[in-house]
Amino acid sequence: MSGTGLAEHPFHPTHRAGGPVLDPALALPFPQAALPVLRNPQLRKNVAHAIDVIQAKRAKLVMEKTDWQALRAAGAAIKDHVLENLGAYLEQFEERCTAAGGQVHWAADAAEARQIILDLLREEKADEVIKIKTMTSAEIQLNPFLEAAGIKAYETDLAEIILQLGEDEPSHIVVPALHVNRSQVREIFARRMGIENLSDEPKALTAAARNYLRQKFLTVPTAISGANFLIAETGAVAIVESEGNGRMCLTLPRTMITLAGIEKVLPRFQDLEVMLQMLARSATGERMSPYTSLWTGVTPGDGPQRFHVVLLDNGRSSILGKDRERQTLRCIRCAACMNTCPVYRQTGGHAYGSVYPGPIGAILTPQLQQLQHAQSLPYASSLCAACYEVCPVKINIPEILIDLRAQVTDQERKQARRFFDPMYLGLRVANLLFSRAWSFHAAQKLGRMGARMLTGKDGWIHALPSVGAKWSQTRDLRGLPKETFHEWWAARAKEAK
């Protein structure tokens, strides 16, 4: 785009319909992106408080389920079975959905999915669309694409409204505005909705959002949704939500377009029994979500009369082909992993530079990008395994993180200028020194001599030169001892004689 600055590009992170877009291709590395958050005490306080509330509710409701571990095992088994037979179940879903009056479209990547949706909206002559909260539409950057095409997208989820009006980014999968407190919400609503003397009481803020959206629900004839689950047996789509805005979008518009990742399919209606018990408890600390909506195709005179499903691949097939990483696609987007993650608690979601933050984002985003971007995310973890312990479908996130780190290292090694790259040159020298006993002992003696100039009076090295400075910026190194264990042992044996 000659003559156009990066910040003017329609898909730059500072542009979207009502706010920024998170694009891993343009995001800063995690350590750099995390710094502003770590220096923002109010944001960190907001995140910590919200997480503590959710965690306490979740723990209480999980404890009452004596079969919780059996549910986790069943959920993992259902998802693994689906992934092993994904093609067959997707075809069955298409067949049943089409028989019920729906139309299924297949999208290989984000660009194809956006174009399919745009073409459908142009067929409807739509210049506005209402949306149910969907992370998948954010993944393909749908809102800014539609805005560039002259179509205004209105978010109807309360948290998404806050972000859209505040021109902000989501920081959580289930609670996108988790980092915003109610006084900040009041300021956004008062400014963007033109409401004077607005209270920051939750009831007042909710009422303001309802009034803002009511006319859109009644007049906009086209809606876009995501899907929590697709049911192959019946061709049905299932959505869970807490506010009722989704139910409005599913019943009032003339046309409904559902965008869903191919991994969302379940074999049978009966499988929802397992998934719904775990999803609400893990996501919001509730026994069941207040609104669980299922719809199958088109029913004359009831609800949308045109129904489309766009099945999105966008890198999922490449994950499916990997034995260890395949389990990533079990994810039911409950966010339990980020609620328990000590790294997410300190940095919030914005540092991840992706619509999928937290531990699941640290493994999902790099894979969807095929490690072209977001190489720093697999390192955004302490590997404490708390995420694995709470995951309702038993995704071994630490295992995948370690594997992705190895892939990133291999990629860097291939891309590095082998002889001149400082890190790999250092590793080669270390390999040469450590492979022979005499060179290893000589290196120890030389190292002690050099370390004396860097060691402080307290016996610690507080700053290393050159590339070592990055290491000593965050930790100290104890000075080298006067003699090695081998030297001490040899001297002791000599004295014994």
N, C-alpha and C positions, 0 to 999 in steps of 0.2 A: 504494500500500500504506500506508494511513493508520496512523499510530502505529508504523511499522516503520522503524528507522534503515537507512541504506544498507548498513552493514556486516552487517546481519542478513538482507539479501536473499539468497535461495539461490543467485543467479547472480553475486553480487559476487565480485571477484577473490580474496577471502580464504576462499572456500568451494569445495570440490569433494570428491569421494569420496577422501579421503586427501591432500588438498592444495589449493592455490589454483587458481583458473581465471584465465587471461589473457583479458580482455575489452576490446577496443579502445575500446568505448563508454565505459568507465569508467577507462581508463588515463590516466596523466599524460602530458603532452607529452614527447617524447623528451629534450630538454635537461634537464628536471627529473628524469625517471626515471633518466637516466644518472649523475647526481651521486653517489648512494650507491655505485654500482658503482665509479666512478672513485676513491672514497675508501676502497675495500676492497682493500688490496694482495694479500691471500691469494686472493680470488676472481679477481682479474686474473692472478695467477700461475698459478692452476689452468687458466684459459682459455687463456693463452698457451702453456703447456706442452702441453696436449692438441692445440691447433691445430698446433704445430710438429711433433709426432709424425705427425699425419695428413698434413700437407703434405709431409713428407719421404718418406713411403711412397707418396703419390700421384705425386709427381714422378718417382720411380724407375720405377714401373710404367707411367706414361704414356710415358716416354722409350723403353721397349722396344717400343711400338707404332708402327711406321713409318707406319701408315695412320691415325694418330690424327685428323688433320685431315679425312680422308675420312670417318671414322666420325662426327665432329661434323656434317659437312655432311649425311650420310645421316640422322642422328637428327633434325636440324632439318627436313629435307624430309619425313620420315615424319610428324612431329607437325603440320607445316603442312598436309599432305594430309588428315590426320584432322580438323583444325579446319575446313577448307573443306567437309568432307563429314560433319560430326559427327552430324547427325540420322540419316543413312542408316546409319552404323556403329553407333550406339546401338540402332537398331531391329533391326539384324542380330544384335547381341549379345543383345538380349532374346529374339529368336526362337530362337537356338541354345541359349541358357541354359535357356529354358523347355522346349525339346524334350528336353534332357538331364535334366529333372526338377527344375530350379530354379524359383524364382519371383522376378520382377523387380518392384520398386516404384519409383515416381518421386516425388522430393521436391523441391518448388520452393524451399524454404528450410530453415533450421535447425529451426524449430519443427515443420514437417511431418515432417522426417526423424526427429526425436526421438519424435514421436507414433507414427510407423509402427513404430519399434523397440520402443517401450513396449508397443504393442498385440501385437506378435509375442511378446514376453516374457510377457505376461499369458496369451496362448493356451497357452504352455508352462508356466504356473503357476510361473515362475521367481522366486526371491528372491535368487539369486546368478548371476553371469555371469563367465566368464573372458575376458580380452581379449588379443589380439595388439596390439602397439604400432601405433597409428593416429593420425596427426595430424588426420585428418578428423573423428574423434570428438571430439577436443579443440576443433576449430574450431566445432562445433555445441554444445559444452559438455554432452556426453552424460552424463559421470559424475555431476555434481551433479544433473542432471535425474533420473537413475535413482535416485540416493540419496534424493531428495525423494519418489520414488514407492515407496520401501521396498525397492529392489533394490540389492544391494551388488555393485560392479564390482571385480574383482581384476585388476590389471595383471600380466602375466607376463614382460614384457621386463625384464631386470635393471636397466637405467637407470630404467625407469618404476616399478619396485618401490622403488628408492631414493627417488624423488621422492614417491611415494604415501605411504610410511612416514614420510618426513621432512617431509611437508606442504609441499613445495617446488614450484617452477614449472619447466617445461622451459626450457632456454636454447639448445637446438640442435635441428635437425631430425633428424639421424641419431643424435647422441649427446646425448640430452636432459639427462643429468646430467653433462655435460662440465665444469661449474663446481665439482663436488664431488670432493675428493680421497679417497683410500682410507681415511685415518684418520677422516674425517668419515663415510664409509660405515660403518665399523666401529662408530662411536658410535651411528648410527641403528639398525643391525641389532641391536646389543646391547640397546638400550633398548626397541625395539618388538617384538623377537622373544623377549626375555627370556633371552638367551644370555650366560652369564658367561664371562669369560676368552677372548672371541673375538679371534682374531688379525686383523690388517689385511692379511694376505697374500691376494692375489687368489683363490687356490684355496679358502681358508677362507671368504671372503665369498660366493663362488659356491656352495659347498656349503650354506651357511646359506640362501641364496635357494632352492636346489633343495628342501631339506627343508621350507621354508615353503610352497612351492607344490605339492609332490607330491600331497598329499591333495586339493587343489582340482582338479588335473588328472584325478584318478581318480573324483571324485564329482560335480563340477558338470557338468550335461548340456547346457549352452548356452554358446556362445562367440560373440564379436564380433571381427571383423577389419576391417582396411582392405584396400587393394589397391594394389600397385605398378603393375600393368597389368591391363586387361581385354582379352581377345582376341575380336574380333567374329567372326572366321572360325569359331571353335569354341564360343564362349560360355564360355570358361575364365577363371579368375581366377588371377593370378600374384602370389606374395609372396616377397620375398627377406629373409633375416634371418641372424643370426650365431650364435644360441645354441641353437636347436632348440625353444624354447618355442612358436614358431609352429607347428611340425610337430605338437607335442602337441595344440595347440588345434584343429588341422585334422583330427585323426584320432580323438580320443577322445570328444568331445561328440556328443550325439544331434542337436543343432540348431546350424547355423552361420548367422550373419547377417553379411554383408559390406556395409560402408558405403564407397562409392567416389564420388569426384568424377567428373562426366561427362567430364572431359578425359582420364581415365586409359585410355581405350579405344585399342587398336591394331588395324589392319586384319587382319593375318595373324599366325599363329604364328611365321612366319619373321622377323618384325620384332623378335622378342626377341633374335635374334642380335646385332643392332646395339645395342639398349638395354642388355642385360646386360653386354656388354663395357665399356660406358662407365660404367654405374651403380656397380658395385663399385669400380672404380679411382677414380672421382671422390669417392665417399662415404667409403670406409674404407681406401683404398689397398690393395685386394686384387684379384687377377685375377678371381676369382668369389666371390660370397657363399657361405659354408659351406652354407647351406640355401636352395635355390630350390624352392619348392613350387607346383605347378599342380594345380588340380582343376576338373572340369567336371561340374556338376549333381550327381546322386545316383547312387551305385552300390549296389545291394542288398547288404547284409551287409558293406559296407566304408566306414568313415567316417560322417560325419553323414548321417542319413536325411531331414532336412529342411534345405533350403538356400535362403536368401533373399539377394537383392542389392538394396540401396537405392542408387539412383543420385541423387546430390545435385547440384543446381544452385547454390543459395545465392549468386547474384551472378555466376556464371561466364558465363551467357548475355549479360549486359551487357558483359562484357569481350570476348566473342567478336565482338560487333558493332563493335568499334573496330579500325581498320586497324593502328595502331602498337602499341596495348596488347595486341592479340590474342596476340602472341608470349609473353606472360606464361604462357599456358596450355600452352606447351611443357614447362614445368618437370617434371622427373622426381624432384624432392625429394632431390637428392644432397648438397646443402649445400656444394658446392665454392665457391660464391660467398662464403659467410660465412667459410669457412676462410681465404680470401685477403684478406678485407676489413680494412683498417687500422682502420676505425671499430668493427666488431664485435670485433676483437681487444682494444680498449681498454674497451669497454662490456659485452661479453658479450650474451646474448640477452634478459635480463630488461628492459633499458631500452626494448625495442621494444613492450612491452605487448601482444604478440600471440603466438599459438601459432606463427606463422611469423616468426622473427627474421631479422636480417641483410639483405643487399641484396634477396633475393627477397621477404622480408617487407615491405620498404620500398615495393615496388611492388604486391605482391599484396594485402596487407591493406587499404590505402586503396581499392583497386578493389572488393574484395569488400564493403566498407562503403559503396561508392558515394560516397566522399569525405564521408560524414556524420561520420566519426570518423577519427582517425589522420592528420590533416592535416600533422603535424610529421614523419612518417616519410620522405616524399620528400626532406627536407632532411638526413636522417641519413646523409650520404654526402659524400665528398670529390670524387666524380666522376672518380676515378683510372682507372676502366675495368678494373681488375684482375679484377672479377667477370665481365665480358664475355669476357676472355681465357681463363678457365678453364671457363666454362659448357659442358658437353658437348653441349647442344642450341642453342648460340649465341644465347641471349636477350640482346638489347642492352639491358641494365639501365640504363646511364647515359642512353640515349636516352629510355627510358620515364620515368625519374626527372625529367628536364628537362620532359617533357610534363606530368607530374603536378604539378610545381611551378607551371607556367603555369596549370593548372586550379585549383589551390588559390588562387593570386593572383586569378584572375577571380572565384572564389567569394567571397573576402574582400571584393573591391571591390564586388560586388553587395550583400553583407550590411552593409557599413559605412555609417554615417550620413555621407553624402558630404561635407557641408560641415564638420561638426564633428570628424570623425575626424582626429587629428593627423598620421598618416602620409600620408593622401591629401590633406589640406590642404597639407602640405609639398610633395608632388609637384606639386600644381597651381601653387603659388607658384613652384617651380623651373621649371616649364614656361613660365610667364609671363616669368620673368627671362631664361631662356636662349633665348627665341625672338627677341629683339631685341638687336642688338650694343650699343646704348647702355645698356640695362638690365643686360646681362651685365657690362660694364665697371664700372658703378656698383656692382653687387653685389660685385665683386671688391675694390673699394676699401673698401666698408663691412665686408666680411668680414675684410680685413687689420686694420682698426681693432679689430674685436671680438676677433680672434684674439690680439692682443697681450696682452690681459688673461688669456688662458688658457694662453699659451705659457710654459713653464718656462725657466730659465736655460740648459738644455741644448738649447733650440730645439725641444722636442717638447711636444705637447699630450697630457697624461696623463689628463685627465678632462673630459668634455663635460657640459654641463648638460641637464636635462630628458630628452627621449626619446633624445638622443645619448649618455646615460650607458650604455645597454645596449651600444652599439658600443665605447665606450672601456673597458668592464669587461674585455675580453679582448685589446685591442690598443691601441697608441699611434698618434698621428697627428703627422706632422712639421708644424711650424709653417709658416705661409704665407710665401713669399719676400717680400723688400722690394719687388720689382717683378715684374710678369708678363712673359712672353716678348714680348707685343705692345708693352709699354712699353719694354722693353730694345731691341727692334728699331727702334721709332720714334726713340728717343734716339740710337741708332747711326746711323740714316739722317740725322738732323739734324746730327750732328757731321760726317758725311761731306761735307755741303754746305758 
